[in-house]
């Protein structure tokens, strides 16, 4: 981002082959910046509706960037979700995260065939964002132990046929 030092707890998502979106973080909270890789230039975009750090973000093909959860400036859980519309340069409110989550920071968002899957810090449940934007627990899917946050655990989705090579 345009500041001279890295921002802790921010989120970076590729919009396309030439642009990336940088949002939030410890000393930015509400700010969003676009980086143009061809021009090597930063441009400030529309501010987040809810300032946040240690939030999740994921680019959604043809839709924009989804940001979820995190912590506010007082280190309290943020349950709001926003979608950045590239065309309008505008953040649009989405359905909130489930309020039974104990921790909304340090989580991972994954793309499962166009659906957003989320693993939350200190939780063994796997969540899915529905077509209507609402979040639900994926039935019959549990992690072998609670997810320890992205500072300690990593998650990668692999195709079904991948496990056949491991047998």
N, C-alpha and C positions, 0 to 999 in steps of 0.2 A: 504494500500500500504506500501511499505517498509520504508517510511519516518516516523518519530516519531509523527507526528500530522496529523489530517484529512486534506484533500485537499478540499477546497470550490469549488463547481461548477463542480465536476467530475461526471462520469457516471459509473455505475456498472451493468453488465448484466450476468446472469447465462448462461454458455455455455452448460452445462450438469449437471448431478447430482454430479460431483466431481470437476468441474472447473468453475471459474467466471473470467470475464474480467473487468478490471478497466482502464478507459481512461481519459486523459486530466485533467482539473481542474486548479485552480488559479496558483499553483506553479509547475505544471507538464506540462501543455499545450500540448506538443507533445507526452509525454510518455504514454505507454500502459503496463500494468502489468497483469499477469495471476496468479490467486490464486488457488492452489490445496488444496482442503478441506481435503483430506485424509492425505496428507503429511504435512499439515499446513505450506506450503512454497510458497513464492512469486518467480516468474520468470519474468524477463523483456521480453516483446514481441516487435515486430516491432513497431517503432514510427508511430504515426498518420502522414498523409501527410500534414495536416493543423492543427496547434495548436489551441486548443479551450477550452473554459470553459462554463459552464451553457448550455451544449449541450444536445441533446436527444440521447438515445441509446436503442436498442431493439435487443434481440437475435432472429434470424430467423432460424427456425429448418432446419438443414441440409445445411445451407448456411454460418452462422457465425453471426457476430454482425454488425448492421447498426448504424452508428453515423451520426447525422444531426445537421447542424446549430451551434448555440452558438455565443460566442464572442471571438475575437482574443485578443492578449495581450494589444492592444490599446483600448479595449472595443468597437470595431466596429463589425457590423454584419458579421457572416460567413455564406455563402450560400452553401458551398460545403457539399457533402455527401460522405461518405466512407463506404466500406464494408470490415470487417476483415475476411479474409479467414483463418480458423483455421489450415487447412492442410498445406498451404504454409507459414503460419505465416507472412502474408502480407496484407497491406491495399490496396484496389482497388478503384479507383475513380468511383463514380456513378453520375447519373444526378443530377444537382444542384437543390436546393429548388427554388420555384418561387421568382423572384426578386421584386415582388410587396409586399412582406411581410415587414412590418415596423420593426418588432422585431423577431429575430431568436433565442433568448435565452428563457429559462424557458418554454419550450414546452414539450408536452407529446406525446409519440408514443405508439400506441396500436395495438394489433394483432387482426384483424377481419377475422377469418377463413383463415389465411395465408396472408392476405393483410395488409399492414402497413397503419394505419390511424393516422393523426397528428392534434393536436390542438395547435395553436400558440398563444403566449402571445398577448393580446389586439386585438384579431381577433375573429369574430364570425363565420368564415367559417371553414368547416371541409375538410381536404385534404386527398387524397388517393394516395399512390404510386402504379403506374401501374406495370404490369409484365415486361415492358421495363425499369423500374426505374424512369420514368417521373412522376412528381407530378401534380395533377389536383384537382380542387375543386369538391367535391361531389355534384352533381346537386340535388336541392330540400332539402338539409340538411343544416340547420343553427342552431347555438346555440342560446338559448333564450337571451343571453347577451355575450359580448366578454369574452373570456377565460382570467383569471387573472394570468396565469402563475402557475407553479407547487408549488410555495411557498404559494399560497392562495387557489387554486382550485384543486380538484382531479377529475379524470375521470376513470370510470370503464365500460367496455362493459359487458352487460348481454344478455343472450339468449332471443329470441323473446317471448318465452312462460313465461318468468319471469313477464312481466307486467300483465298477466292474474290474477296472485295472488294479484295484487295491486288494482283490481277493486272492 
